[in-house]
Amino acid sequence: MLKRIVVYLLLLSLTFQCLGNLGVLTWFGLNRDLIARVLCENRNKPEMHCNGQCVLMKKLKKLQDDRHDKKEARINKIEVLVILPAFSGLLSLIPNILSPVFTPYSGLYNYLYIPQFLLPPKLS
């Protein structure tokens, strides 16, 4: 029973996350006349034919920025804790783990770095 509740809550949260833009577009479609008359920045300039689309673009941009900020906040909070053991027997294993590994395939390719090809052409 508890698993079903968790599954339904996760599905509901994923659905709402995906439908954020659809909610803004629905709000704009239902209130288009009010937005054009009251909220539009260009309501005094009828030759621009904005009809409230400036408000729609601002709302969509704000929604996108909020999602981007939340994603950055999650990414920036990742921390790694490294604990080195104090036992002398385990410390002797660490250099063996970090030592370079040579495979039989290490000499089967050549790499030639030529930085001149990566420069833009010179204008004379």
C-alpha positions as CSV (number, residue, x, y, z in Angstrom):
1,M,0.0,0.0,0.0
2,L,2.8,2.4,0.9
3,K,4.6,1.6,-2.3
4,R,1.6,2.5,-4.4
5,I,1.2,5.9,-2.6
6,V,4.9,6.6,-3.2
7,V,4.6,5.6,-6.9
8,Y,1.5,7.8,-7.4
9,L,3.2,10.8,-5.7
10,L,6.3,10.5,-7.9
11,L,4.2,10.2,-11.0
12,L,2.1,13.2,-10.0
13,S,5.3,15.3,-9.2
14,L,6.9,14.4,-12.6
15,T,3.7,15.2,-14.4
16,F,3.4,18.7,-12.8
17,Q,7.1,19.3,-13.5
18,C,6.6,18.6,-17.2
19,L,3.4,20.6,-17.4
20,G,4.7,24.0,-16.1
21,N,4.8,25.6,-19.6
22,L,1.4,24.2,-20.4
23,G,0.0,25.9,-17.3
24,V,1.4,29.3,-18.3
25,L,0.1,28.9,-21.8
26,T,-3.3,28.0,-20.5
27,W,-3.4,30.9,-18.2
28,F,-2.4,33.2,-21.0
29,G,-5.0,31.7,-23.4
30,L,-7.8,32.1,-20.8
31,N,-6.9,35.7,-19.8
32,R,-5.6,37.0,-23.1
33,D,-8.0,40.0,-23.2
34,L,-7.3,41.0,-19.6
35,I,-3.6,40.7,-20.1
36,A,-3.6,42.8,-23.3
37,R,-5.6,45.5,-21.6
38,V,-4.0,45.7,-18.2
39,L,-0.7,43.9,-18.0
40,C,0.8,44.4,-21.4
41,E,3.8,46.8,-21.6
42,N,2.9,47.8,-25.1
43,R,-0.9,48.5,-24.5
44,N,-0.4,52.1,-25.5
45,K,1.3,51.1,-28.8
46,P,-1.4,49.3,-30.8
47,E,0.8,49.3,-34.0
48,M,3.1,46.7,-32.3
49,H,0.3,44.1,-32.2
50,C,1.8,42.7,-29.0
51,N,-1.6,41.6,-27.5
52,G,0.1,40.6,-24.2
53,Q,2.7,38.3,-25.7
54,C,5.4,40.3,-23.9
55,V,3.8,39.1,-20.6
56,L,3.7,35.6,-21.9
57,M,7.4,35.7,-22.8
58,K,8.3,37.1,-19.4
59,K,6.4,34.4,-17.6
60,L,8.0,31.6,-19.7
61,K,11.4,33.1,-19.2
62,K,10.9,33.3,-15.4
63,L,9.7,29.7,-15.3
64,Q,12.8,28.6,-17.2
65,D,15.1,30.6,-15.1
66,D,13.6,29.2,-11.9
67,R,14.1,25.7,-13.1
68,H,17.7,26.5,-14.1
69,D,18.4,28.1,-10.7
70,K,17.0,25.0,-8.9
71,K,19.2,22.7,-11.0
72,E,22.3,24.8,-10.3
73,A,21.5,24.8,-6.6
74,R,21.3,21.0,-6.6
75,I,24.5,20.7,-8.5
76,N,26.5,23.1,-6.4
77,K,25.7,21.3,-3.1
78,I,27.4,18.0,-3.9
79,E,30.1,17.3,-1.4
80,V,32.6,14.4,-1.2
81,L,34.0,13.2,2.0
82,V,37.3,11.3,1.8
83,I,38.5,9.5,4.9
84,L,42.0,8.0,4.8
85,P,42.6,5.2,7.2
86,A,45.1,5.6,10.0
87,F,46.2,2.0,9.9
88,S,49.7,1.5,8.6
89,G,48.8,-1.7,6.8
90,L,46.0,0.0,4.8
91,L,48.1,3.1,4.0
92,S,50.6,0.8,2.1
93,L,47.8,-0.2,-0.2
94,I,46.9,3.3,-1.3
95,P,50.0,3.8,-3.5
96,N,49.3,0.5,-5.2
97,I,45.8,1.6,-6.0
98,L,46.9,5.0,-7.4
99,S,49.9,3.8,-9.4
100,P,49.5,4.0,-13.1
101,V,48.2,1.0,-15.0
102,F,50.0,0.0,-18.2
103,T,47.9,-2.1,-20.6
104,P,49.2,-3.8,-23.7
105,Y,47.1,-1.4,-25.8
106,S,48.8,1.7,-24.6
107,G,51.2,2.0,-27.6
108,L,48.8,1.1,-30.4
109,Y,47.8,4.7,-31.3
110,N,49.6,8.0,-32.1
111,Y,48.4,11.4,-31.3
112,L,49.8,14.5,-33.0
113,Y,48.7,17.8,-31.5
114,I,49.1,20.7,-34.0
115,P,47.7,23.9,-32.6
116,Q,48.1,25.9,-35.8
117,F,44.9,24.2,-37.3
118,L,42.8,25.5,-34.3
119,L,43.6,29.2,-34.9
120,P,41.3,31.4,-36.9
121,P,42.5,32.6,-40.3
122,K,44.7,35.8,-40.2
123,L,43.3,38.9,-42.0
124,S,45.9,41.0,-43.8
